[in-house]
């Protein structure tokens, strides 16, 4: 099930504010940038960098994911481990509000999202 039009608008607004705060300075965005997208019931935040040795090609690196669970009306929070699989974020596995998810990612108490 896809997000409703209102949910999508709310997510886009929250992500616009988050990107203003977290996105790298404009002059380095060709070497490191941050983006996001909606994938079904999830919002994925990812970095964009040039491929080593081929700067014309870009690679995406997952940063964080929030998946909305309609039955509980909560957002599950995930980070990607070295095994390239999404795992629940240990200190804060879910959020009631999408903005709460963004605050958890921004704070990154365990260094899982930003290193």
Helices and strands as residue ranges (DSSP letters): H 5-22, G 26-28, E 33-39, E 42-51, E 54-69, E 74-80, E 86-88, E 94-95, H 98-107
